[in-house]
């Protein structure tokens, strides 16, 4: 088992990435209040408890999505996205 894998074989970085990607889609369509943690977990293909474990809650996933958007925008504006 690699250093980045949990005992169940899940990569924590991959789980976080999947939750952010699912949040980008779901929050983008309906906003924070329209998305349940159950919907978010299902869309990411992860256990419901993964949200709490990796982020602390739905709001923190939302903030991670916002941060992802800002980072992408910065890269795009700096010409680093090809």
Buried (B, 14 or more C-beta within 10 A) or exposed (E): EEEEEEEEEBEEEEBBBBBBBBBBBBBEEEEBEEBEBEBBBEBBEBEEEBBBBBBEEBEBBBBBBEEBBEEEEEEEEEEEEE
